[in-house]
Amino acid sequence: MNFNPFSGKKIFFIFSLLGLFLFSFTNLSWSDQKYEPPKVKYEKAKVVEAENIYLDDQPESQLAEKRQQVTIKILSGKFKGKVLSLDHIASGGMAGTKLNLTAGDKILLYVEENPGKAESPDGSPLINVDGYLRSQVLFWLAILYALVLVVIGGKKGAKALLSLVLTMATVFFILFPLILLGFNPLLVTVVICGFISLLVFRIIAGKTAKAFSAATGTLIGVAIAGILATLAGNIIHLSGLSSEEAKILFYSLNLKANFQGLLFSGILIGALGAVMDVGISIASAIDEVRKVHPEANFSNLFKAGMNVGHDIMGTMSNTLILAYTGSALPLLLLFNAGNMPFAKIINMELVAEEIVRALAGSIGLVLCIPATALVAAAMYTRKKSSNLPKGWIRNKL
């Protein structure tokens, strides 16, 4: 019986079984987890005029409290076109934590139409400045990124863009909702990582040995990273509640989730992209060697893949670790400026989480190299083309 690893029906069947398996680990008290946010809206507005009012004898000081009488024009929503005057705290306390508005600034408004009596005794809508409007610039930056991908990469770039969109859609519309519904975060993430790997490589490389071997190597690398992170996290008692975001979810939103599982899920998602990069690089190298030297045997192809892996190993490990280091840069500077003892720093849960995240991901990345090389070399050295799985593009083998 021929087996096509990329058969849509078989992939659907496999992930359906995995989905049923996840139900056995589901927290059934879903209704207790539902968070009801306040009934507010966020609308766009533009600052027409801003008058500074200093409430301190030293207005030049960064700690001086400054209020602004701000005239704004609402640009969206129910109150679109309405001009309002707001009292806005522009500075005071820690420098850089307040918004010093000027005419022409585009801002985001917090609008609560039916506030409580404590917030609005007369029952009028509560409208406050929430922050700067950043979405428009971010949108154009995303458009620029898409154009660069398509212009430079052509058809391959368009495929990369499509795979990115589908990957983000999978994370936001499948992974996150399942976690909020009470599914075990780690198990859900493992399944999602497998699905993303198969989906992305199928789009980029088609039904080829290159795609299948890259996906297999990626899954092995990510699985190893997850296992190591879980073992290390349990041994050193990581709770997953060291970050402010996790504490907000736990204490403010009363989310009954497995926060240790969320931590390990984040490690898997964080490592997935780099491991996929390594997997497709190794598989592509072996594919090219086979095209140039069709007589190459298993040993030759495996060594070729490992040689390429040795070259990219250092740079990719640096990429992963530097990414985590960059995200924790303010924290690292705080430790350095405060002359905190090393024994204290290394044993802090927040630091331990980042170290486990970086090292587990890097180990999974490195072990993806021999795994991908092994699978690719084995698939490219089949003795007879008749043994190839049905539906594969043979001229690419």
LINMOCOR-V203711 format. One line per field, one symbol per residue. ss: DSSP state (a for helix, b for strand, c for the rest). phi: phi as a letter, one per 40 degrees, with the letter a starting at -180 (. if undefined). psi: psi as a letter, one per 20 degrees, with the letter a starting at -180 (. if undefined). Layout:
ss->???
phi->???
psi->???
This chain:
ss->cccccccaaaaaaaaaaaaaaaaccccccaaaacccccccbbbbbbbbbbbbbbcccccccccccbbbbbbbbbccccccccbbbbbbbbbccccccccccccccbbbbbbbcccccccccccccbbbbbbbccaaaaaaaaaaaaaaaaaaaaaaaaaaaaaaaaaaaaaaaaaaaaaaccccaaaaaaaaaaaaaaaaaaaaacccaaaaaaaaaaaaaaaaaaaaaaaaaaaccccccccaaaaaaaaaccccccaaaaaaaaaaaaaaaaaaaaaaaaaaaaaaaaaacccccaaaaaaaaaaaaaaaaaaaaaaaaaaaaaacaaaaaaaaaccccaaaaaccaaaaaaaaaaaaaaaaaaaaaaaaaaaaaaaaccccaaaccccccaaac
phi->.cbbcbcdccccccccccccccccbcccccccccbccccbbbbcabccabbcbcbacbcccccccbbbcbbbbcbagcbdgcbbbbcbccahgccgcbbccbdhccbbbcbbcbcccccadcgcdcbbcciccbccccccccccccccdccccgccccccccccccccccccbbccdcccchccdccccdccccccccccccccbgcbcdccccccccccccccccccccccccccgccgbccccccccccccfccbccccccccccccccdccccccdcccccccccccccbccdcdccccccccccccccdcccccdccccccccbddccccccccfcddccccccccccccccdcccccccccccccccccccccccbccbccccdcgcccccc
psi->pqpohjpggggggghgghghhhhijpoilhhiippoqqnrqpqqrppgqoppopkqimhiqhipppqpoppqppirahkpippqpqopohrpbppiironqrpipprpqooohmrrhhhnhijqqopqphaqoihgghghhhggggggggggicghhhhggghgghghhgghiggghgghijqogggghggggggggggghgggiamrhggghggghgggghgggggggggghhgjlphjkhqhghhgggggilomrnhhhhghghggghigghhhggghgghhghggghghmiipaggggghgghgghhhiggghghgghhghghhjghghhggghilpqhhgghjphgghghgggggghhghggihghgggggghghikphphiiqqpiqohii.
